[in-house]
Amino acid sequence: MVSCLDLYYGPVNDYRMHLRTCATGNKYVDIDIFDAGGKLRFMNHACRPCAKFYEVQTAQRLTMVSATVWDGFPGEEITVS
């Protein structure tokens, strides 16, 4: 459930984003560039974000993906909340 994804302000780390989601039993999901993250590591927080996180289940793997909620402009920063 996308409406249940919230940013969790856990330990401060410039390269890690913590998410808490009730869709997977109120567990934490970390995006950490030292292990993974791809282009998601370049996202920043904003009160009016242009992207949302979604959970995608494929076979036995749960993956966090992001999709924009409106068309952006070339060079525009991608933000989430």
N, C-alpha and C positions, 0 to 999 in steps of 0.2 A: 504494500500500500504506500504509494508515494506520499500521501498526506501524513504519514507517520515518520518520515525521515526528518531528523533534526540534527543540526550541528551540535556536537558535544564538545564543550570546552574542557578537555582533559589536559594532560601534561603539555606544556608549551614546547613546540618543536617547529621551526620554520619550514620543515619539509614534510610534515605529517598533518593529515586532516582526520579527525575522529568523527564517526557518524554513529548514532544510536538509532536502531530501527525496530519498531514493534512487529514488523512483518515477519521477522525471523526469531521471534521469542525474546525481544528486547536485548539483543546481543549487540556488541560493538563491531564495527567494520572500520579498519584502518586503511588509508591510502598512504603508503610510505614509499618515497622514491628510491630508497636504498634497496628495496626488495622488488617493487613493481610501481605501477602508477601511470606509466606512459605520459600522455599529454595532460592527464587529469592533474598532474602535479603543478601545472601552471595556473590553475584556477584560484581565484581569490574570493573572499566573502564580500557580499554587498546586501544591503537591505532590500534593494530592488534587483534581484538577480536575473540574468538572462538565460540561465540553465537550471535544470533539476537533475537530481540523482534518481536512478531507477535500478531495481534489482532484477537481474535476468538469471533464471535457473536453466541450465543446460546439463542434462544427464545428472551427474553427481556434483557439479560445480556451480556455486553461486558467484555471480560476477556483478560488480557495481559498474554501471555505465552512466553517462551523462548525455543529455540532449537539450538543445536550446529550446526555449519556449517562445521565442520570436526571432525573426531574421535579424542578423547582426550586420555590421559593416566591416569591410576588410580592415584588419588591424585593431578592431574593437576588443577590449579585454573580456574574457569569459569569466563570469562570476556566478556564485551559488550562495544559497542561504541555508 
